[in-house]
């Protein structure tokens, strides 16, 4: 017999003998529970996500739906996430290490804790640092995808703002509402029979609620919304940041009360007002405005953070040495303001993201900043002048624009998610054990 074959057989025999001499160890067998387009979701991945969601819900003291319902909801969450990540990859949306580290640092700052202490706290909760980093990367990727596919396409016209302020004279009162909801979605192209079945389903849900069942539990096992696992709770929102249908219902409900079924293009909604608190109305105010311009470089698969920063350092040096800021902005900036030489006009407090505003406020007139990083990319900022302005009416218009944009973006995002889910091929292999 070939010497190599004899040697291999001896090693195999020794390994088998050693294995037989060891005590039996239970090994969990992984299996496929769903296929999303061409990618598999395994039982271990499902268990890991289920345990994560379960920990969060227990911290909030929420009641859970039956185990089989809960598991199916978590699986649907994974399916929708996987479909979005596949789309992000096809669009070459990536989150590099520098972006990830900045996001983790921001999370630590928001929790008033150092990254090292945050890492230790996560380990104590049973979450590995590698898993946490991967979860943050996933969340950043999904946010970038939403910006690309939905948020950047949402516009609000001056006519919409005027119509909103005219029809809602009590808007921007500052009142906040904590709201939960149940959505019973209408099937695409539903006929009269399906609509009647949906109405009967809504009546059954209402009967359970009127009989005293916990709203969060009913939402968890009945709602078709993606927040059903959280008991349908939306959280605290200004009235004007709620969907229009919900905002109108808030005026008729007292804390603890439930609305009748409300009809929209998406389906039937049942809304509960959990709590209400008053806020400060948006009144007259003098504010300091800043007239600024900027050059924006957006990072991508062909332009890294380091390269963008280096290019802006070079541009700043040229500007300091006499080059025209406006001409360089027209030639280099990736912002819509490039055609105006990067001119942003008069900027009010809160109009820009915090990173941009902080850097802008630190500049003297005519001064050019060092490269500044924001969620939109890397900027050079120049302050042209400042003034104090009575902004009572302008503030109302700007606030209305922000609120309408947020409302339209939320509705567009939910509709986009539904369309993405409907167009995704899914093969279920989750079986009862």
VMD Tcl script that draws the C-alpha trace (Angstrom):
set ca {
  {0.00 0.00 0.00}
  {1.15 3.53 -0.70}
  {3.09 4.91 2.30}
  {1.10 8.15 2.32}
  {-2.17 6.23 2.37}
  {-0.98 4.04 5.26}
  {0.08 7.16 7.20}
  {-3.27 8.86 6.58}
  {-5.20 5.77 7.70}
  {-3.21 5.60 10.95}
  {-3.95 9.28 11.72}
  {-7.65 8.77 10.97}
  {-7.80 5.66 13.18}
  {-6.13 7.53 16.04}
  {-8.55 10.44 15.68}
  {-11.58 8.13 15.72}
  {-10.27 6.31 18.80}
  {-9.71 9.61 20.59}
  {-13.18 10.82 19.71}
  {-14.79 7.62 20.97}
  {-12.97 7.98 24.28}
  {-14.37 11.51 24.91}
  {-17.70 12.20 26.61}
  {-20.57 13.16 24.30}
  {-21.03 16.91 23.77}
  {-24.30 18.38 22.53}
  {-23.75 20.44 19.37}
  {-26.49 22.71 18.09}
  {-27.18 21.98 14.43}
  {-27.62 25.08 12.30}
  {-30.19 25.00 9.54}
  {-31.72 27.34 6.97}
  {-34.98 28.98 8.07}
  {-35.49 31.29 5.07}
  {-33.93 32.18 1.73}
  {-33.98 35.85 0.73}
  {-33.37 36.10 -3.01}
  {-30.21 33.93 -3.09}
  {-29.05 34.35 0.53}
  {-29.88 32.10 3.47}
  {-30.96 33.08 6.97}
  {-30.02 30.39 9.46}
  {-31.60 29.26 12.71}
  {-28.57 30.53 14.67}
  {-28.93 33.98 13.12}
  {-32.64 33.94 13.94}
  {-31.95 32.86 17.53}
  {-29.31 35.56 17.96}
  {-31.69 38.30 16.75}
  {-34.58 36.89 18.77}
  {-32.49 36.93 21.97}
  {-31.37 40.50 21.27}
  {-34.95 41.74 20.74}
  {-36.11 39.78 23.77}
  {-33.54 41.45 26.03}
  {-34.62 44.91 24.87}
  {-38.34 44.19 25.30}
  {-37.82 42.80 28.79}
  {-35.93 45.95 29.76}
  {-38.96 47.97 28.66}
  {-41.31 45.68 30.60}
  {-43.36 44.88 27.49}
  {-45.59 41.84 27.19}
  {-44.68 39.41 24.44}
  {-46.91 37.71 21.88}
  {-47.03 33.90 21.69}
  {-43.62 32.36 20.96}
  {-44.46 31.23 17.42}
  {-45.84 34.69 16.53}
  {-42.83 36.42 18.06}
  {-40.39 34.19 16.17}
  {-42.16 34.84 12.86}
  {-42.07 38.61 13.47}
  {-38.35 38.53 14.21}
  {-37.79 36.49 11.06}
  {-39.71 39.07 9.01}
  {-37.48 41.76 10.51}
  {-34.40 39.82 9.41}
  {-35.82 39.25 5.93}
  {-36.50 42.95 5.39}
  {-33.06 43.87 6.71}
  {-31.37 41.34 4.42}
  {-33.27 42.68 1.39}
  {-32.09 46.21 2.18}
  {-28.47 45.14 2.66}
  {-28.55 43.33 -0.68}
  {-29.80 46.51 -2.36}
  {-27.10 48.55 -0.59}
  {-24.40 46.21 -1.89}
  {-25.73 46.44 -5.44}
  {-25.56 50.24 -5.12}
  {-21.96 50.02 -3.76}
  {-22.94 51.70 -0.48}
  {-20.23 50.97 2.06}
  {-19.30 52.05 5.58}
  {-15.53 52.29 5.99}
  {-13.62 51.92 9.26}
  {-13.25 55.65 9.83}
  {-16.99 56.22 9.50}
  {-17.69 53.29 11.81}
  {-15.27 54.54 14.48}
  {-16.83 58.02 14.40}
  {-20.31 56.55 14.83}
  {-19.20 54.42 17.79}
  {-17.54 57.45 19.37}
  {-20.75 59.43 18.94}
  {-22.78 56.64 20.58}
  {-20.38 56.68 23.53}
  {-20.57 60.49 23.79}
  {-24.38 60.43 23.71}
  {-24.33 57.95 26.59}
  {-21.71 60.03 28.43}
  {-19.32 57.11 28.64}
  {-15.91 56.33 27.20}
  {-15.66 53.74 24.38}
  {-13.68 51.44 26.71}
  {-16.35 51.58 29.42}
  {-19.06 51.08 26.81}
  {-17.22 48.03 25.54}
  {-17.01 46.62 29.06}
  {-20.73 47.28 29.66}
  {-21.66 45.48 26.43}
  {-19.60 42.42 27.38}
  {-21.36 42.31 30.76}
  {-24.69 42.21 28.89}
  {-23.46 39.31 26.77}
  {-22.81 41.33 23.59}
  {-19.39 40.90 22.01}
  {-17.59 43.99 20.74}
  {-17.36 42.48 17.26}
  {-21.12 41.89 17.18}
  {-21.79 45.45 18.37}
  {-19.52 46.91 15.68}
  {-21.24 44.83 13.01}
  {-24.67 45.97 14.22}
  {-23.58 49.62 14.06}
  {-22.17 49.09 10.56}
  {-25.47 47.55 9.47}
  {-27.46 50.46 10.91}
  {-25.23 53.01 9.16}
  {-25.59 51.14 5.87}
  {-29.38 51.07 6.17}
  {-29.42 54.80 6.97}
  {-27.31 55.58 3.90}
  {-29.63 53.46 1.78}
  {-32.69 55.28 3.13}
  {-31.08 58.67 2.39}
  {-30.30 57.56 -1.17}
  {-33.60 55.88 -1.99}
  {-36.09 58.00 -0.02}
  {-34.98 61.04 1.99}
  {-33.02 62.77 -0.78}
  {-36.06 62.55 -3.09}
  {-38.49 64.23 -0.68}
  {-39.27 67.88 -1.40}
  {-41.62 70.39 0.22}
  {-42.96 73.30 -1.84}
  {-43.71 76.80 -0.62}
  {-47.37 76.18 -1.49}
  {-47.44 73.13 0.82}
  {-45.98 75.18 3.66}
  {-48.51 77.99 3.18}
  {-51.38 75.50 3.01}
  {-50.18 73.74 6.18}
  {-49.93 76.97 8.19}
  {-53.29 78.21 6.88}
  {-55.15 74.99 7.74}
  {-53.37 74.39 11.04}
  {-53.31 77.71 12.92}
  {-52.60 75.82 16.15}
  {-49.58 74.04 14.67}
  {-46.13 74.29 16.25}
  {-47.65 74.55 19.71}
  {-44.87 72.41 21.16}
  {-47.28 69.82 22.59}
  {-45.90 66.28 22.48}
  {-47.73 62.96 22.37}
  {-46.64 59.41 23.16}
  {-48.54 57.24 20.70}
  {-48.95 53.55 19.89}
  {-50.69 52.16 16.83}
  {-51.87 49.03 15.06}
  {-51.76 48.86 11.26}
  {-53.87 46.36 9.33}
  {-52.44 46.61 5.84}
  {-54.60 46.53 2.72}
  {-53.42 43.94 0.18}
  {-52.24 45.35 -3.15}
  {-55.22 45.74 -5.50}
  {-57.68 44.54 -2.85}
  {-61.24 43.74 -3.97}
  {-64.48 44.28 -2.00}
  {-64.25 40.85 -0.38}
  {-60.73 41.51 0.91}
  {-61.74 44.95 2.18}
  {-64.66 43.46 4.08}
  {-62.35 40.82 5.60}
  {-59.99 43.62 6.67}
  {-62.87 45.53 8.28}
  {-63.92 42.43 10.21}
  {-60.34 41.90 11.31}
  {-60.24 45.47 12.64}
  {-63.47 44.88 14.57}
  {-61.98 41.78 16.21}
  {-58.89 43.77 17.22}
  {-61.09 46.53 18.67}
  {-63.16 43.95 20.58}
  {-60.01 42.59 22.22}
  {-58.90 46.10 23.20}
  {-62.34 47.04 24.56}
  {-62.33 43.83 26.59}
  {-59.24 45.10 28.39}
  {-56.38 43.31 26.60}
  {-53.05 45.11 26.73}
  {-52.59 47.30 23.62}
  {-48.91 46.38 23.25}
  {-49.69 42.66 23.27}
  {-52.50 43.02 20.73}
  {-50.25 45.16 18.51}
  {-47.46 42.59 18.79}
  {-49.58 39.73 17.43}
  {-51.95 41.69 15.13}
  {-50.22 44.73 13.60}
  {-48.65 44.60 10.15}
  {-46.36 47.56 10.91}
  {-42.62 46.97 11.32}
  {-42.79 48.23 14.92}
  {-45.22 45.49 16.01}
  {-42.48 43.81 18.08}
  {-42.28 47.00 20.19}
  {-46.02 46.88 20.82}
  {-46.68 49.44 18.09}
  {-45.22 52.27 20.15}
  {-44.05 55.24 18.09}
  {-42.67 57.14 21.08}
  {-42.84 60.85 21.88}
  {-43.57 63.06 18.88}
  {-44.64 66.64 18.31}
  {-48.18 66.56 17.00}
  {-46.97 67.98 13.70}
  {-44.37 65.23 13.31}
  {-47.04 62.54 13.47}
  {-48.64 61.22 10.27}
  {-51.48 63.55 9.34}
  {-54.11 60.92 10.13}
  {-52.68 60.40 13.62}
  {-52.21 64.13 14.28}
  {-55.91 64.77 13.58}
  {-56.88 61.91 15.91}
  {-54.81 63.38 18.76}
  {-57.15 66.35 18.94}
  {-60.06 64.01 19.73}
  {-58.37 61.61 22.17}
  {-57.54 61.82 25.85}
  {-54.61 59.88 27.35}
  {-55.56 56.20 27.52}
  {-58.22 56.43 24.79}
  {-58.23 54.47 21.52}
  {-59.40 55.71 18.13}
  {-61.87 53.89 15.86}
  {-60.30 52.36 12.72}
  {-58.81 55.14 10.56}
  {-58.55 54.54 6.81}
  {-55.51 55.48 4.72}
  {-53.99 54.28 1.47}
  {-51.90 51.81 3.52}
  {-54.77 50.20 5.41}
  {-56.72 50.58 8.65}
  {-55.08 52.17 11.69}
  {-56.04 51.98 15.35}
  {-54.27 54.61 17.44}
  {-53.89 54.92 21.21}
  {-52.81 58.11 22.98}
  {-50.59 56.94 25.84}
  {-49.47 60.30 27.26}
  {-49.46 64.00 26.44}
  {-47.21 66.81 27.62}
  {-47.21 70.53 26.86}
  {-44.24 72.28 25.31}
  {-43.11 75.75 24.36}
  {-44.95 77.31 21.45}
  {-42.89 78.73 18.61}
  {-43.21 82.47 19.11}
  {-41.39 85.61 18.13}
  {-37.64 85.54 18.45}
  {-34.62 87.47 17.30}
  {-31.86 85.21 16.09}
  {-28.35 85.67 14.79}
  {-28.13 84.56 11.19}
  {-24.95 83.61 9.37}
  {-24.35 84.16 5.67}
  {-22.08 81.25 4.70}
  {-20.85 79.23 1.78}
  {-19.18 75.86 1.58}
  {-17.49 73.25 -0.59}
  {-18.70 69.68 -0.07}
  {-16.90 66.47 -1.03}
  {-18.93 63.28 -0.58}
  {-17.07 60.07 0.19}
  {-17.79 57.01 -1.94}
  {-16.18 53.83 -3.17}
  {-13.86 55.99 -5.32}
  {-13.20 58.78 -2.79}
  {-12.16 57.79 0.72}
  {-12.37 59.96 3.82}
  {-8.63 60.49 3.82}
  {-8.57 61.52 0.14}
  {-11.50 63.92 0.58}
  {-9.84 65.58 3.56}
  {-6.52 65.90 1.72}
  {-8.22 67.52 -1.28}
  {-9.96 70.05 0.96}
  {-6.70 70.91 2.72}
  {-5.24 71.68 -0.70}
  {-8.26 73.76 -1.71}
  {-8.14 75.72 1.55}
  {-4.48 76.54 0.98}
  {-5.32 77.87 -2.50}
  {-8.15 80.01 -1.07}
  {-5.94 81.44 1.68}
  {-3.38 82.32 -1.01}
  {-5.93 84.26 -3.04}
  {-7.94 81.76 -5.11}
  {-11.65 82.55 -5.53}
  {-13.79 80.43 -3.17}
  {-16.85 80.61 -5.44}
  {-14.97 79.39 -8.51}
  {-13.46 76.46 -6.62}
  {-16.91 75.57 -5.24}
  {-18.38 75.57 -8.76}
  {-15.61 73.26 -9.95}
  {-15.34 70.94 -6.95}
  {-18.39 70.93 -4.67}
  {-20.83 68.01 -4.73}
  {-23.63 70.10 -3.17}
  {-26.54 71.67 -5.07}
  {-25.20 75.05 -3.95}
  {-22.16 74.59 -6.22}
  {-23.89 76.48 -9.05}
  {-24.13 79.49 -6.69}
  {-20.48 79.26 -5.73}
  {-21.37 77.26 -2.64}
  {-23.54 80.09 -1.25}
  {-26.00 78.82 1.38}
  {-27.65 82.19 1.93}
  {-28.65 83.25 5.44}
  {-28.49 80.29 7.80}
  {-30.55 80.17 11.00}
  {-29.58 78.26 14.17}
  {-30.64 74.64 13.73}
  {-30.79 74.79 9.92}
  {-27.65 72.68 9.53}
  {-26.41 69.52 11.23}
  {-24.64 70.10 14.60}
  {-21.13 69.40 13.29}
  {-21.52 72.00 10.53}
  {-23.14 74.59 12.80}
  {-20.48 74.24 15.50}
  {-17.64 74.76 13.00}
  {-19.47 77.66 11.30}
  {-20.15 79.46 14.60}
  {-16.46 79.30 15.50}
  {-15.45 81.26 12.38}
  {-14.94 85.00 12.07}
  {-16.26 86.75 8.91}
  {-14.15 85.89 5.83}
  {-12.39 83.06 7.72}
  {-12.21 79.62 6.05}
  {-12.49 76.52 8.20}
  {-10.29 73.48 8.23}
  {-11.99 70.39 6.71}
  {-15.15 69.61 8.68}
  {-16.80 66.19 8.69}
  {-20.58 65.73 8.85}
  {-22.93 62.87 7.90}
  {-23.05 64.38 4.40}
  {-19.31 64.32 3.76}
  {-16.38 66.73 4.17}
  {-16.78 70.53 4.00}
  {-14.80 73.73 3.75}
  {-16.89 76.54 5.30}
  {-16.51 80.27 4.92}
  {-18.53 82.85 6.87}
  {-19.28 85.98 4.83}
  {-21.26 88.06 7.35}
  {-23.66 87.89 10.31}
  {-26.81 89.75 11.33}
  {-29.59 89.72 13.94}
  {-33.06 89.20 12.49}
  {-36.64 89.00 13.76}
  {-37.52 85.47 12.66}
  {-41.01 84.93 14.10}
  {-42.70 84.29 10.72}
  {-39.61 82.86 9.05}
  {-39.08 80.47 11.94}
  {-42.65 79.22 11.59}
  {-42.12 78.62 7.88}
  {-38.80 76.85 8.42}
  {-40.24 74.73 11.22}
  {-43.23 73.85 9.03}
  {-40.88 72.87 6.19}
  {-38.89 70.57 8.49}
  {-42.03 68.97 9.92}
  {-43.64 68.41 6.53}
  {-40.44 66.95 5.15}
  {-40.13 64.55 8.09}
  {-43.76 63.52 7.75}
  {-43.47 62.94 3.99}
  {-40.18 61.07 4.44}
  {-41.68 58.71 7.05}
  {-44.67 57.93 4.85}
  {-42.47 57.50 1.75}
  {-40.08 55.23 3.67}
  {-42.86 52.93 4.88}
  {-44.22 52.71 1.34}
  {-40.73 52.05 -0.06}
  {-40.15 49.26 2.48}
  {-43.46 47.64 1.54}
  {-42.59 47.75 -2.17}
  {-39.12 46.35 -1.50}
  {-40.59 43.51 0.56}
  {-43.19 42.73 -2.11}
  {-40.49 42.53 -4.80}
  {-38.17 40.29 -2.75}
  {-38.22 36.54 -3.34}
  {-38.55 34.74 -0.02}
  {-38.65 31.01 0.59}
  {-39.71 30.05 4.13}
  {-38.20 26.97 5.75}
  {-39.13 27.74 9.35}
  {-40.79 24.62 10.74}
  {-42.36 23.96 14.12}
  {-40.18 21.78 16.27}
}
mol new
graphics top color blue
foreach p $ca { graphics top sphere $p radius 0.5 }
foreach p [lrange $ca 0 end-1] q [lrange $ca 1 end] { graphics top cylinder $p $q radius 0.2 }
display resetview
